[in-house]
């Protein structure tokens, strides 16, 4: 997760903070008494939430919501769904909270919000933050798998993958069929009802946009606004376009470097170096000795084409890491593989901790791979990409073993609604390009599309976007909101050496 500087406090709220800290309980109680809190049937206790133990924590109120594993079965066993509320700063907040929904699929919303809390402070002035870890993630009956390091490190074979998936299924504490989006949205609605909120303002990022759209489809009267950031249209099946979109993103980086005099002068052969490196690592994977980024212990990492592809693809998600790609590629092409291998190691370790692999498989194997058709998968085209066909082959191998779960009949249909919807994209996004937002908006009757130039995957923390999103939610629209501030959003210049971008 990138570090995001927190926004400065709002001076108008200093008195509220002072009252709470100074013990003026009588006045605070009087102010609270003037507010009619929502009726609650879910008990919440004081708690603190964070990305991990190594990060600062945030004060919240937390509880566990008991839910049936299979909502259609009265005799179903139950699971606990983790719920957290970060209270609004205003003593008299609006009745409808904002609900951040994480991506992945597989990341918990509590963890996602904790990493990006600063970007939601503008909204939190007047609204609670409602966090529900989707079933199978975070603190909600997390579905995880221990995967052999050799498979993670790129030694992929179909049979080994099938065996690893079979072993994973044998260790899961719950039936993985009931961890799909169609089931998960019923948990969010149950949390809303239990906490007495009349309606929700949904914010979804990446896969979370799929969840937000489906919740709005199932519960339109409980949805006030929708913000989709890095849009996945319902009709899109994730997988067949991953490699081709990633290739377009890399080509965009190469072209941008060629257009910038300093970058082009420093890396004049970037395109040829990238292609040569992909070919060389495919033919002859390297063994790279690294110091572990946390322990400092020396270890040897296998680094072939797939490790290179994974590193580049994940670095291409955000402008701050995009800025390092030309330098890392040039260094690797000259024989110095340590910097990019270290990036691979750090990103993959972080990804394996953040994403619950079992829940990821439950979603992909129900909502995506069953809808693949031969026309979607152009293997000749995939072979021309730096990622190749590995991603699609791995998904198909996993889902040949993993059981599919419940999916609503209209799940893949475009969402058609008049609920105010804001769609956010970045032109440098390697996984959800702006055309996906165009597809999703086609059937939306009150939609606003904003695109960040040279921005990556997820716009909520970019420049003035927190303010725009807050105004959108407040107004339930953007008709009277000036969005020109987006034009000055910062894009990290390319690193010319390891000391950083040129001044």
C-alpha positions as CSV (number, residue, x, y, z in Angstrom):
1,X,0.0,0.0,0.0
2,X,1.4,3.4,-0.8
3,X,1.8,5.9,2.0
4,X,-0.7,8.8,1.8
5,X,-0.1,12.0,3.7
6,X,-3.1,12.8,6.0
7,X,-5.0,15.9,5.3
8,X,-4.7,18.8,7.8
9,X,-7.4,19.0,10.6
10,X,-10.4,21.3,10.2
11,X,-10.2,24.2,12.6
12,X,-14.0,24.4,12.8
13,X,-13.9,21.0,14.5
14,X,-11.3,21.9,17.1
15,X,-14.0,22.8,19.7
16,X,-15.6,19.4,19.4
17,X,-12.2,17.7,19.9
18,X,-11.5,20.0,22.9
19,X,-14.8,19.3,24.5
20,X,-14.2,15.6,24.3
21,X,-10.7,15.8,25.6
22,X,-11.3,18.4,28.4
23,X,-14.1,16.5,30.0
24,X,-17.0,18.9,29.3
25,X,-19.3,15.9,29.4
26,X,-22.5,17.8,30.1
27,X,-22.3,19.9,27.0
28,X,-21.3,17.0,24.8
29,X,-24.1,14.9,26.2
30,X,-26.6,17.7,25.6
31,X,-25.5,18.0,22.0
32,X,-25.7,14.3,21.5
33,X,-29.2,14.2,23.0
34,X,-30.4,16.6,20.2
35,X,-29.4,14.0,17.6
36,X,-31.8,11.1,16.9
37,X,-29.4,8.1,16.5
38,X,-30.4,5.3,14.3
39,X,-32.0,2.3,16.0
40,X,-29.4,-0.4,16.4
41,X,-29.7,-4.2,16.9
42,X,-26.0,-4.8,16.5
43,X,-23.8,-3.9,19.5
44,X,-20.6,-2.0,18.8
45,X,-17.8,-1.6,21.2
46,X,-14.8,0.8,21.2
47,X,-11.9,-0.5,19.1
48,X,-9.0,0.6,17.0
49,X,-8.5,-0.5,13.4
50,X,-5.3,-0.3,11.2
51,X,-3.7,-1.8,8.2
52,X,-1.4,-3.9,10.4
53,X,0.3,-3.8,13.8
54,X,3.1,-1.7,12.2
55,X,0.8,1.1,11.2
56,X,-1.0,3.8,13.2
57,X,-4.5,2.8,14.4
58,X,-7.8,4.6,14.0
59,X,-10.5,4.9,16.7
60,X,-13.7,3.1,15.7
61,X,-16.6,1.1,17.1
62,X,-16.6,-2.6,16.1
63,X,-18.8,-5.6,16.3
64,X,-19.5,-9.0,14.8
65,X,-22.7,-9.7,12.8
66,X,-23.8,-13.3,12.8
67,X,-24.9,-14.4,9.4
68,X,-26.0,-17.7,7.8
69,X,-23.3,-19.3,5.6
70,X,-26.1,-20.1,3.1
71,X,-28.8,-17.4,3.4
72,X,-31.2,-19.6,1.5
73,X,-31.0,-22.5,4.0
74,X,-32.8,-22.0,7.4
75,X,-30.6,-24.8,8.8
76,X,-27.4,-23.2,7.6
77,X,-24.4,-22.9,10.0
78,X,-23.4,-19.3,10.7
79,X,-20.3,-17.2,10.2
80,X,-19.3,-13.9,11.8
81,X,-19.1,-10.7,9.7
82,X,-16.8,-8.0,11.0
83,X,-18.4,-4.5,11.1
84,X,-16.7,-1.3,12.1
85,X,-18.0,2.3,12.2
86,X,-15.7,5.3,12.2
87,X,-18.0,8.1,13.5
88,X,-18.5,11.3,11.7
89,X,-16.6,14.4,13.0
90,X,-19.8,16.4,13.1
91,X,-21.9,15.8,16.3
92,X,-25.0,15.9,14.1
93,X,-24.0,13.8,11.1
94,X,-26.1,12.9,8.1
95,X,-28.1,9.7,8.5
96,X,-26.6,7.9,5.5
97,X,-22.9,6.8,5.9
98,X,-20.3,6.2,3.2
99,X,-19.4,2.5,2.7
100,X,-15.9,1.9,1.3
101,X,-15.7,-1.5,-0.4
102,X,-12.3,-3.0,-1.1
103,X,-11.0,-4.6,-4.2
104,X,-9.0,-7.7,-5.0
105,X,-11.1,-9.7,-4.9
106,X,-9.9,-10.7,-1.4
107,X,-9.0,-7.6,0.5
108,X,-10.9,-6.6,3.6
109,X,-12.6,-3.2,3.7
110,X,-11.3,-2.4,7.2
111,X,-7.7,-2.8,6.0
112,X,-8.4,-0.8,2.8
113,X,-10.0,2.1,4.6
114,X,-7.2,2.1,7.2
115,X,-4.6,2.6,4.4
116,X,-6.6,5.3,2.7
117,X,-8.3,7.0,5.6
118,X,-7.0,10.4,4.8
119,X,-8.7,10.4,1.5
120,X,-12.1,9.9,3.2
121,X,-11.7,12.6,5.9
122,X,-13.6,15.2,3.8
123,X,-16.6,12.9,3.6
124,X,-16.2,12.0,7.3
125,X,-16.9,15.6,8.3
126,X,-20.6,14.9,8.1
127,X,-21.0,11.1,7.6
128,X,-20.1,8.0,9.4
129,X,-17.7,5.5,7.7
130,X,-19.4,2.1,7.7
131,X,-16.9,-0.8,7.1
132,X,-18.0,-4.3,6.5
133,X,-15.3,-6.9,5.8
134,X,-16.8,-8.9,2.9
135,X,-17.3,-12.6,3.9
136,X,-14.0,-14.5,3.3
137,X,-11.8,-11.4,3.9
138,X,-10.3,-9.6,6.8
139,X,-12.1,-10.5,10.0
140,X,-15.1,-12.1,8.3
141,X,-14.5,-15.8,8.2
142,X,-11.4,-15.2,6.1
143,X,-10.7,-17.9,3.4
144,X,-7.0,-18.3,3.1
145,X,-4.7,-20.9,1.5
146,X,-1.1,-21.8,2.1
147,X,0.5,-21.9,-1.3
148,X,3.9,-23.5,-2.0
149,X,6.5,-20.7,-2.6
150,X,7.6,-22.3,-5.9
151,X,4.1,-21.9,-7.3
152,X,4.0,-18.3,-6.2
153,X,7.4,-17.6,-7.6
154,X,6.4,-18.6,-11.1
155,X,7.1,-22.4,-11.4
156,X,3.6,-22.8,-12.8
157,X,2.3,-26.1,-14.1
158,X,-1.3,-27.0,-14.6
159,X,-1.1,-30.2,-12.6
160,X,0.8,-28.7,-9.7
161,X,-1.7,-25.9,-9.5
162,X,-4.7,-28.3,-9.5
163,X,-3.0,-30.2,-6.7
164,X,-2.4,-27.1,-4.7
165,X,-6.0,-26.0,-5.1
166,X,-7.3,-29.4,-4.0
167,X,-5.1,-29.2,-0.9
168,X,-6.4,-25.7,-0.2
169,X,-10.0,-26.7,-0.4
170,X,-9.4,-29.5,2.0
171,X,-8.1,-27.1,4.7
172,X,-10.9,-24.4,4.4
173,X,-13.1,-23.9,7.5
174,X,-16.2,-23.2,5.5
175,X,-17.9,-24.2,2.2
176,X,-16.3,-21.8,-0.3
177,X,-19.4,-21.8,-2.5
178,X,-21.1,-19.3,-0.3
179,X,-18.5,-16.5,-0.6
180,X,-19.6,-14.9,-3.9
181,X,-20.8,-11.4,-4.5
182,X,-24.4,-12.4,-4.8
183,X,-24.3,-13.7,-1.2
184,X,-22.0,-11.0,0.2
185,X,-24.3,-8.1,-0.7
186,X,-26.9,-9.7,1.6
187,X,-24.4,-9.3,4.5
188,X,-24.0,-5.6,3.8
189,X,-27.8,-5.1,3.7
190,X,-28.1,-7.0,7.0
191,X,-25.4,-4.7,8.5
192,X,-27.3,-1.6,7.3
193,X,-30.5,-2.8,8.8
194,X,-28.9,-3.8,12.1
195,X,-27.3,-0.4,12.5
196,X,-30.5,1.5,11.5
197,X,-29.1,3.4,8.6
198,X,-31.8,4.4,6.1
199,X,-29.5,4.3,3.1
200,X,-25.9,4.0,2.0
201,X,-23.4,6.0,-0.1
202,X,-21.4,3.2,-1.7
203,X,-17.7,3.7,-2.7
204,X,-16.2,0.7,-4.5
205,X,-12.7,0.4,-5.9
206,X,-11.7,-2.2,-8.5
207,X,-13.6,-5.4,-7.7
208,X,-15.4,-3.4,-5.1
209,X,-17.2,-1.6,-7.9
210,X,-18.7,-4.9,-8.9
211,X,-20.0,-5.3,-5.4
212,X,-21.4,-1.7,-5.2
213,X,-23.2,-2.1,-8.5
214,X,-24.8,-5.4,-7.5
215,X,-25.8,-4.1,-4.1
216,X,-27.5,-1.2,-5.8
217,X,-29.3,-3.6,-8.2
218,X,-30.5,-5.8,-5.3
219,X,-31.3,-2.9,-2.8
220,X,-32.0,0.3,-4.8
221,X,-34.1,1.8,-2.0
222,X,-31.1,1.4,0.4
223,X,-28.6,3.1,-2.0
224,X,-28.4,6.9,-2.1
225,X,-25.2,7.4,-4.2
226,X,-22.6,5.2,-5.9
227,X,-18.9,6.0,-6.5
228,X,-17.1,3.6,-8.8
229,X,-13.3,3.9,-8.8
230,X,-11.5,1.8,-11.3
231,X,-14.7,0.5,-12.8
232,X,-15.5,-3.2,-13.5
233,X,-18.7,-3.3,-15.6
234,X,-21.0,-6.2,-14.6
235,X,-20.8,-7.6,-18.2
236,X,-17.0,-7.8,-18.1
237,X,-15.4,-11.1,-17.0
238,X,-12.0,-10.4,-15.5
239,X,-9.1,-12.5,-17.0
240,X,-9.1,-12.5,-20.8
241,X,-8.0,-8.9,-21.1
242,X,-5.5,-8.7,-18.1
243,X,-2.4,-9.3,-20.2
244,X,-3.5,-7.1,-23.2
245,X,-4.4,-4.2,-20.9
246,X,-1.2,-4.6,-19.0
247,X,0.7,-4.5,-22.3
248,X,-1.1,-1.3,-23.3
249,X,-0.1,0.3,-20.0
250,X,3.6,-0.6,-20.4
251,X,3.5,0.8,-24.0
252,X,2.0,4.0,-22.6
253,X,4.9,4.2,-20.1
254,X,7.5,3.6,-22.9
255,X,5.9,6.2,-25.1
256,X,5.6,8.7,-22.3
257,X,9.3,8.3,-21.5
258,X,10.2,8.8,-25.2
259,X,8.2,12.0,-25.2
260,X,10.0,13.4,-22.2
261,X,13.5,14.7,-23.1
262,X,15.2,13.8,-19.8
263,X,13.7,10.3,-19.7
264,X,14.4,9.7,-23.4
265,X,18.0,10.9,-23.1
266,X,18.6,8.7,-20.0
267,X,16.8,5.6,-21.4
268,X,16.9,5.8,-25.3
269,X,16.6,2.1,-25.8
270,X,13.9,1.4,-23.3
271,X,11.5,-0.4,-25.7
272,X,14.2,-2.7,-27.0
273,X,15.6,-3.3,-23.5
274,X,12.1,-4.3,-22.2
275,X,11.6,-6.8,-25.1
276,X,15.1,-8.3,-24.8
277,X,14.7,-8.7,-21.0
278,X,11.4,-10.4,-21.4
279,X,12.8,-12.9,-23.9
280,X,16.1,-13.5,-21.9
281,X,14.3,-14.2,-18.6
282,X,11.9,-16.5,-20.4
283,X,14.7,-18.5,-21.9
284,X,17.0,-18.4,-18.9
285,X,15.6,-17.5,-15.5
286,X,18.1,-15.9,-13.1
287,X,18.8,-16.6,-9.4
288,X,19.1,-13.3,-7.6
289,X,20.5,-12.9,-4.1
290,X,18.6,-10.4,-2.0
291,X,18.4,-9.1,1.6
292,X,14.9,-9.7,2.9
293,X,13.2,-6.3,3.0
294,X,12.0,-6.9,6.6
295,X,14.5,-9.3,8.3
296,X,17.6,-8.4,6.3
297,X,18.4,-12.1,5.9
298,X,20.0,-13.1,2.7
299,X,17.9,-15.2,0.4
300,X,17.9,-16.3,-3.2
301,X,14.9,-15.5,-5.4
302,X,14.2,-17.2,-8.7
303,X,13.6,-14.4,-11.2
304,X,12.3,-15.3,-14.7
305,X,9.8,-13.9,-17.1
306,X,6.8,-14.4,-14.9
307,X,8.4,-12.8,-11.9
308,X,9.4,-9.9,-14.1
309,X,5.9,-9.6,-15.5
310,X,4.4,-9.7,-12.0
311,X,6.7,-6.9,-10.8
312,X,6.1,-4.7,-13.8
313,X,2.3,-5.2,-13.8
314,X,2.0,-4.3,-10.1
315,X,4.4,-1.4,-10.4
316,X,2.2,0.0,-13.2
317,X,-0.8,0.4,-10.9
318,X,0.2,3.8,-9.4
319,X,2.1,6.9,-10.8
320,X,4.6,6.8,-7.9
321,X,5.7,3.3,-8.8
322,X,5.3,3.8,-12.6
323,X,8.0,6.5,-12.2
324,X,10.6,3.7,-11.4
325,X,9.8,1.3,-14.2
326,X,12.2,2.8,-16.9
327,X,15.1,2.8,-14.4
328,X,14.4,-0.7,-13.1
329,X,14.1,-2.1,-16.6
330,X,17.3,-0.4,-17.8
331,X,19.2,-1.6,-14.8
332,X,17.9,-5.2,-15.2
333,X,18.8,-5.1,-18.9
334,X,22.4,-4.2,-18.0
335,X,22.6,-7.2,-15.6
336,X,21.6,-5.6,-12.3
337,X,18.4,-7.6,-11.4
338,X,18.5,-6.9,-7.7
339,X,16.4,-3.7,-7.7
340,X,13.5,-5.1,-9.7
341,X,13.7,-8.6,-8.0
342,X,13.4,-6.8,-4.7
343,X,10.3,-5.0,-5.9
344,X,8.8,-8.3,-7.0
345,X,9.6,-9.8,-3.6
346,X,8.0,-6.9,-1.6
347,X,4.9,-6.6,-3.8
348,X,4.2,-10.3,-3.8
349,X,4.7,-10.7,0.0
350,X,2.4,-7.7,0.5
351,X,-0.2,-9.1,-1.9
352,X,-0.3,-12.5,-0.3
353,X,-0.9,-10.9,3.1
354,X,-3.6,-8.5,1.9
355,X,-5.6,-10.9,-0.3
356,X,-7.5,-13.9,0.9
357,X,-6.8,-16.4,-1.8
358,X,-9.8,-18.6,-1.1
359,X,-12.3,-15.8,-1.3
360,X,-10.5,-14.6,-4.5
361,X,-11.0,-18.0,-6.1
362,X,-14.6,-18.2,-4.9
363,X,-15.4,-15.0,-6.8
364,X,-13.4,-15.6,-9.9
365,X,-14.6,-19.2,-10.3
366,X,-18.2,-18.2,-10.1
367,X,-18.4,-14.8,-11.7
368,X,-15.7,-14.8,-14.3
369,X,-14.2,-18.0,-15.7
370,X,-17.5,-19.7,-16.3
371,X,-18.4,-16.9,-18.7
372,X,-15.2,-17.2,-20.8
373,X,-15.8,-18.0,-24.5
374,X,-13.2,-19.0,-27.1
375,X,-13.8,-15.6,-28.8
376,X,-12.7,-13.8,-25.7
377,X,-9.3,-15.5,-25.5
378,X,-6.9,-14.7,-28.4
379,X,-3.9,-16.8,-27.6
380,X,-1.8,-15.5,-30.5
381,X,-2.4,-12.0,-29.1
382,X,-1.6,-13.1,-25.5
383,X,1.7,-14.5,-26.7
384,X,2.8,-11.1,-28.0
385,X,2.4,-9.5,-24.5
386,X,5.0,-9.5,-21.8
387,X,2.7,-11.4,-19.5
388,X,1.9,-14.1,-22.0
389,X,-1.0,-16.6,-21.4
390,X,0.1,-17.6,-17.8
391,X,-2.7,-15.6,-16.1
392,X,-5.5,-17.1,-18.1
393,X,-4.0,-20.6,-17.9
394,X,-3.7,-20.3,-14.1
395,X,-7.3,-19.1,-13.6
396,X,-8.7,-21.9,-15.8
397,X,-6.6,-24.5,-13.9
398,X,-7.7,-23.2,-10.5
399,X,-11.4,-23.0,-11.5
400,X,-11.4,-26.5,-13.0
401,X,-11.1,-27.7,-9.4
402,X,-12.7,-24.9,-7.4
403,X,-16.5,-25.2,-6.9
404,X,-18.8,-22.5,-8.3
405,X,-21.3,-20.8,-5.9
406,X,-24.6,-18.9,-6.1
407,X,-24.8,-16.2,-8.6
408,X,-28.0,-14.1,-9.2
409,X,-29.6,-14.5,-12.6
410,X,-29.2,-10.9,-13.6
411,X,-25.7,-10.6,-12.2
412,X,-23.9,-10.0,-15.5
413,X,-26.5,-7.5,-16.8
414,X,-25.4,-3.8,-16.9
415,X,-26.8,-1.9,-14.0
416,X,-29.7,0.3,-15.2
417,X,-30.6,2.9,-12.5
418,X,-31.3,6.5,-11.8
419,X,-29.2,6.4,-8.6
420,X,-26.6,9.2,-8.9
421,X,-23.3,7.5,-9.9
422,X,-19.8,8.9,-10.2
423,X,-17.3,6.9,-12.3
424,X,-13.6,7.5,-11.9
425,X,-10.8,6.2,-14.2
426,X,-7.1,6.8,-14.9
427,X,-5.7,6.8,-18.4
428,X,-2.6,4.8,-17.2
429,X,-4.7,2.2,-15.4
430,X,-3.3,-1.3,-16.4
431,X,-6.4,-3.3,-15.4
432,X,-9.6,-1.2,-15.6
433,X,-9.2,1.3,-18.5
434,X,-11.5,4.3,-19.0
435,X,-13.5,2.4,-21.6
436,X,-14.8,0.1,-18.8
437,X,-16.3,3.2,-17.1
438,X,-17.9,4.1,-20.5
439,X,-19.5,0.7,-20.7
440,X,-20.9,0.8,-17.2
441,X,-22.2,4.3,-17.7
442,X,-24.2,3.4,-20.8
443,X,-27.2,2.3,-18.9
444,X,-26.9,4.7,-15.9
445,X,-29.4,7.5,-16.1
446,X,-27.6,9.9,-13.7
447,X,-23.9,9.4,-14.3
448,X,-20.8,11.5,-14.1
449,X,-17.5,10.3,-15.6
450,X,-14.1,11.8,-14.5
451,X,-10.8,10.6,-15.9
452,X,-7.3,11.4,-14.5
453,X,-4.6,12.0,-17.1
454,X,-1.6,9.6,-16.5
455,X,-3.2,8.4,-13.3
456,X,-3.3,4.7,-12.4
457,X,-5.7,2.3,-10.7
458,X,-7.8,4.1,-8.1
459,X,-8.3,7.9,-8.0
460,X,-9.7,8.5,-4.4
461,X,-6.4,9.7,-3.1
462,X,-5.3,11.7,-6.1
463,X,-5.1,15.5,-5.9
464,X,-8.4,17.1,-5.2
465,X,-10.4,13.9,-5.7
466,X,-11.3,13.6,-2.0
467,X,-13.0,17.0,-2.2
468,X,-14.8,16.1,-5.4
469,X,-16.1,12.8,-4.0
470,X,-17.3,14.6,-0.8
471,X,-19.2,17.2,-2.8
472,X,-20.7,14.5,-5.1
473,X,-22.0,12.6,-2.0
474,X,-23.2,15.7,-0.3
475,X,-25.1,17.0,-3.4
476,X,-26.0,13.6,-4.9
477,X,-24.5,14.8,-8.1
478,X,-21.8,16.9,-9.7
479,X,-23.8,19.4,-11.8
480,X,-22.6,22.4,-9.8
481,X,-19.2,21.2,-8.8
482,X,-16.0,22.5,-10.4
483,X,-13.8,19.6,-11.3
484,X,-11.1,21.6,-13.1
485,X,-8.7,21.0,-10.2
486,X,-8.1,17.5,-11.6
487,X,-6.0,19.1,-14.3
488,X,-3.3,20.0,-11.8
489,X,-3.1,16.6,-10.2
490,X,0.5,15.6,-9.6
491,X,2.1,12.8,-11.7
492,X,5.4,11.6,-10.4
493,X,8.3,12.3,-12.9
494,X,10.4,9.4,-14.0
495,X,13.3,8.4,-11.9
496,X,16.6,9.0,-13.8
497,X,18.6,7.3,-11.1
498,X,18.0,5.8,-7.6
499,X,18.1,9.2,-5.9
500,X,14.8,10.0,-7.5
501,X,13.3,12.2,-10.2
502,X,15.3,15.0,-11.7
503,X,14.6,18.4,-9.9
